[in-house]
Structures are given as C-alpha cells and as structure tokens.
Amino acid sequence: MIHFGMVNYINTAPIYEIWKEQVQRPDWSVTEAPPARLNTLLAAGELDLGFVSCYEYAARPEQYRIMADLSISATGPVGSVFMFSSVPPEQLDGKQVLMTGQSDTSVWLLRIILEDFFKVRPQYSRGEIFAEPAPQDEPAAVLAIGDEALRLATAKDSPYPVHIDLAEFWHQQTGLPFVFSVCAVREELLARDEEGVRELHQTLLSCRDQGSQRLPEIAERAARRIPMDPSACLAYLQAIEYNLGPAKLAALEEFFSRLIQHGAASEKALPLKIFS
C-alpha cells in the first residue's frame, strides 16, 4: 500500500479531478488535507508521499526526495496567496500580523518579503483568519491562502485595503517563479518500492497533462466549491503552473537559501535531491 497526500484546494483540480475520474488502485490510498496537515502526516511517516509545502522538504531534506517535474507554482500573480493589510507594508514594523495555520511555505514567504525586502519586523501569530478577534487583538494584516484567500479577496466588507499577491511580489523582486508545493516522497518508500513510486509519478504526470487540456471543464467543476464565477476560476487556474522546470528549480534554491539564512531550514536542503 502507498499512502498519498493531496492538497484539498481547488488549485490542485487540474491534476486531482482527472485522478478521481481515472485512477482506481486499491493499493494507493489518498488523504486530502490542507498543506500544513499533509506536512505533518508526511513528516510522521503516516503518508509515503504527497504534495506538501516546499518548506517541509527544506525542513527535513534527509527524509525526502522531490518528484521531478511536479509542483504547484506561479510565475507572477497566483491569486490565492495574499497579505491583506490595513496599512502599507512599510508601516507594519512592530504591528500584529495574523498568518494562516494552513501553510508553512506561505508563512515563510511572507516573513522573507517583510523582513528581507520591506525591512520590517512585525509581531507574528498564527490562527483562524475568519475568527472574530477582540478589538485589542485586531491584526494590522493577515496572510490568507487557498480558498480562504479567494473568499477574502472578493469580500465587500474587508477591513484590509492593501492586497499583496506574494508570488507576484517575489517575481518582481527576484525575477523567479515561486514554488509553493512540491511532491515529496519519503526515502523509506523509495527503498521499499521504487517501481511503485515511479508508476505513481507517471500517473500524476499523465493526470496533469490531461487536466491542462481540459481546463475550462475542470474550472466549471471547481468554481462550485468556493463558490466563484467559472470564468474567474478558469483565469485563476490558468495562472497556476504544475511543472518543475529549470527556472522553478532555481526558485527553490533561492527560497531555500533565504530560509537557511533565517535559520528556518536545514543546510542540507541544498543541493536539491530529485527523483526522476
């Protein structure tokens, strides 16, 4: 049995909708969860492989390899990873920033953007974005990702007039894409069943390729989950990339280098270990 983890956001729909249609393998079990939950399960060995925050690989690189040519990435705006702020980022020094608990990669991307590029050090906390805080605990800014960000970006009564798409800002500053998620496989599984991993890898690549050819139809299905306008959902999915080419490998190296400088990742995160 191979235990596989899939992110339960609509950004995986081009791969996962095809998977659900076509893959019927009793020896492959799938767990759907937010990225941070999948990170925990993979680190604990309760999953063998799956789409996890790229941060998870950088934190424990000795346990994993990255599966070639698969990622959840963007070159420019991604549309679902935002800092929503009541003030310009330059004024966030010492102020409270509430960050989603659903993704470690986006949390560190925001910290790197604020600390390395805007040169501010807010007070960070993690929790529910849509919880009602006491007036004295109202954050100056929030980090929201995935379906939460899609809802907040279109909210008419939002208290946050400043919206920063983190992937777009990263691209403007570095000239690189940003890789939010990689498909990581535990070394233990590779030692036990490398051929099984190779077969599952090829299945994911096939699902991705078919999904990219059926994107309008998949956007129609995924839009009902938010809910959102199907044409807006299609535009959103068209901005997300699922490969892991040379520019994205360079982006991972740049992000991991910064994580190491911040003391947030293992120095063994580089060089990257790729399974192909």
Buried (B, 14 or more C-beta within 10 A) or exposed (E): EBBBBBBBBBBBBBBBBBBEEEBEBEEBEBBBBBBBBBBBBBBEEEBBBBBBBBBBBBBBBEBBBBBBBBBBBBBBBBBBBBBBBBEEBEBBEEBBBBBBBBBBBBBBBBBBBBBEBBEBEBEBBBBEBEEEEEEEEEBBBBBBBBBBBBBBBEEEEBEBEBEBBBBBBBBEEBEBBBBBBBBBBBEEBBEEBEEBBBEBBEBBBBBBBBBBEBBEEBBEBBBEBBEBEBEBBBEBBBBBBBBBEEBBBBBBBBBBBBBBEEEBBBEEBBEBBEBE
